[in-house]
Amino acid sequence: MKRIMITGALGQIGCDLVTKLRQIYGNEAVLATDIRMTDNDACQSGPFKILDVTNNTSFYEIASEHRADTIIHLAALLSAKAEHDPALAWRLNMGGLLSGLETARELSCQFFTPSSIAAFGSDTPKKGTPQNTLQRPHTMYGVSKVAGELLCDYYFYKYGVDTRGLRFPGLISHSAPPGGGTTDYAVDIYRAAVSAGRYTSYIKEGTFLDMMYMPDAVRSIITLMEADSTKLKNRNAFNVTAMSVDPETIAASIRRHIPDFVLRYEVDPIRQKIAEEWPDSIDTTASREEWGFDVQYDLDHMTDDMVSKLTQKLQTGQTKIS
Ligand code: VAH
């Protein structure tokens, strides 16, 4: 990776990934793009372009002008929003992916796009979910993730495009608010705990889901993209996770800092149904063996950092964090 173009740069992963890649490769080497511009650091600290990823011509022209050798394609509609408008989700998630893959093919770029544990369905083994197993999701987001994994495989085998991807769990970050996912509760709970000392969860107690702290997710993308291509057997869909938690386990970790933290429940049936489709805990053997995946944050280490960073933001009035 030398000259990188990122789509969806203002999203939850994009905000942290742009910052990290610019630290490593230099501001000018990392072009951030998104459908809109904001005062976010991704727009201010280096090159930024407005891009509708479903516009194939724009995607190609912007990548070519940047002389990109790597495309990191993050723009997508997440699970809860996708269930609200499945047709839009299909157009954006698959149309944008196809534009990105065609651009990567024509410009000989390396290509990364995330899959998700949402690529598994209710018939998939829930504990220790294997790298290769049944994938029959009943959400539009999950369908687009399975189709995306297969499309990226196709571009590798048909055209030799160096496509790579990770099946991410829920990702937790203090930098960017979540954007329409089902696991967003695991971000909101920290923001609410620090700002108000209480949170009402839309996901039921006992609903265990895989999660990962954003610094580990960003490091995983960079490690995978720099790995030896000849060693990647599962290249577009590596299972990665750091922990399996439910609202109660996160609350217990938060109470190590905020002893009076109160957790209540108002279950959202739509997002609860989505969450119950997903694994409790996935197996990461292939990632560890094929490209050296590891994590630096367990639940308590993540909580320590989240509470510290969000408290700093609250005290300095940096952002409205609740
Ligand atoms: C979502 N955060 O909730 C995303 C993620 C595994 C969940 O793909 O839709």
Residues whose N, C-alpha, C, O or C-beta is under 5 A from the ligand:
A	BS01	VAH	L78 S79 A80 S116 I117 A118 F168 P169 G170 L171 G180 G181 T182 T183 D184
